[in-house]
Amino acid sequence: MMLDKISTCLKEIECVELRKDTAGKYYEAVFLQSKIPSIMQTLESSLGKPIPRANFTPLIEKTISEYGGVGDGQTLYFLKQDKEILFAMLWPWQSGQFTTIKLATKTTSV
């Protein structure tokens, strides 16, 4: 499963705090801001380029809303293959020192 592959790659990058790691479903961790370029490279190689907020579809909005959504200054990677959705959200902290990464997979009927 792709989420496992990505979370395994992210685990190789030192995190400040691992908040949740539910195998194959959800991964959340806090990283130093200096680690974000490596993380973005990992995400782009699997999920493609980030999705600009102006291009969010109703499916994207609905999918990410239960995980807190994406606001100004935050980043979303989103991939839908058949009925499986995989997405990653990067939430930089106001302090500028850390970023929370949320990586999840869902199944859709659409």
Secondary structure, 3 states (H helix, E strand, C coil): CHHHHHHHHHHCCCCCEEEEEECCCEEEEEEEHHHHHHHHHHHHHHHCCCCCHHHCCHHHHHHHHCCCCCCCCCEEEEEEECCEEEEEEEEECCCCCEEEEEEEEEECCC
